[in-house]
Amino acid sequence: MHVVGLLELGRTAIKELLPRDLLETFADVEDLMRDTGFAPSTPIAHGVRNFVTWYRNDFKV
């Protein structure tokens, strides 16, 4: 729900919550970081904001 809130950008998303078995998931990227030497450092709120800005500009929406 945190990411949905970031994407709303002042608007209210229509949410249809459905029953589910998995309430949370966390990716373990330790192997990827070790193998590639890359570690993500952009906070999710900043990355989402940048993505939405790019999308709106690129697709003129």
Secondary structure, 3 states (H helix, E strand, C coil): CHHHHHHHCCCCCCCCCCCCCCCCCCCCCHHHHHHHCCCCCCCHHHHHHHHHHHHHHHHCC
